[in-house]
Amino acid sequence: MKSILKPLVALLSLGFAAPYVSLAQTEQNSDPWQGFNRAMFTFNDAVDRWTLKPLAKTYKFVMPDPLEVGVSNIFNNVLEVPNALNGVLQGDFKGAAHDTGRLLVNSTIGIGGLLDVAQYMNLPADDPEDFGQTLAVWGVGQGPYLVLPLLGPSTLRDGFGKPVDFYTNPTAYIEHVPTENTVRALSLLDTRAGLLELEKNITGDRYVFVRDVYLQRRDYLINNGDVADEFGTEDFSEEEFDGEF
C-alpha cells in the first residue's frame, strides 16, 4: 500500500515553503517568465495537437452521450474528496459538508457516482477546490504565471499545490498498475474532451488568451465568485467559465 505519509510530507514541506512563495509574488508583472512559458506552451500545444486532441475527438465520437456523462460524473464524484479536504483546510466547513454530502449520496444511491443524484437533493455541484486555493486562503502570494511541461497553465503557488492535489486524489492509491493507468488515461481523455467546445472561443494570441482566462478563473475560484469583470461591470458567472484550460 502506498504510504499515507507522502501527502503529509508534501503538506508540511509546502507549509515551510509558503513564506518564500509569498516573497516571489510579482503584482506588477504576473508573467515575468514569458520566454520560458511560451516555449513550454508551444511544446504542450504540439503534444496536445498530435496526441490528446485527436484521441479526445475519437473518445467523444465513440462514447454514447449518456455514458460520457456518466464517466464525467464518476470522476467528479471522486474529486469531492479533495474538495471536502480543502474546504476543511480553508475553514469553509459548510462547503466541506456540502461536498461530503454529495460524495456520500452519489457514491451510494448514485451507483459510485455514475448518476448525479445529489443535485436533485438540494446538493448541486459546487466549484472545485484544490490546494492552490487553500494556499491562497492561507495568505500565500500567487507568484509569477508558470506553464508546466505537459501539465499546462499554473502559477508558482498552484505549482507548489499540485503534489498535494495528486496525493489527495483517491485514484493515486489504486495499487493495480494497469487499472491505475487506465483510470488516469480515461480521466485525461474525459477532461480534454470537455474542452473541445470551449477552445473554439480562443481568439488572437493563443498563449495570451489561455493565460488571461486561467488567471481570471483562478481569481474567481479563490474569491468564490466575488470578482469584478475587468471588461465590464458584471461579475463572472459559472456558465462563462465551466472548465479550465
HUNOR-V310850 format. One line per field, one symbol per residue. ss: DSSP state (~ for helix, > for strand, _ for the rest). phi: phi as a letter, one per 30 degrees, with the letter a starting at -180 (. if undefined). Layout:
ss->???
phi->???
This chain:
ss->____~~~~~~~~~~~~~~~~~~~__________~~~~~~~~~~~~~~~~~~~~~~~~~~~~~__~~~~~~~~~~~~~~_~~~~~~~~~~___~~~~~~~~~~~~~~~~_________~~~~_________~~~~~~~_______>>>>___>>>>~~~~~~~~~~~~__~~~~___~~~~~~~~~~~~~~~~~~___~~~~____~~~~~~~~~~~~~~~~~_____>______>__________
phi->.ddddedddddddddddedddddddbddbdbdcdeddddddddddddddcbdddddddedddddedddddddddddddddddedddddddicdddddddddddddddcddhijecddddccibddcddbbddddddddjdddiddbcceidieabdddddddededdcdeddcdddeeddddddddddddddddceddddddbideddddedddddddddddchicbdddcacdddcdddbcacd
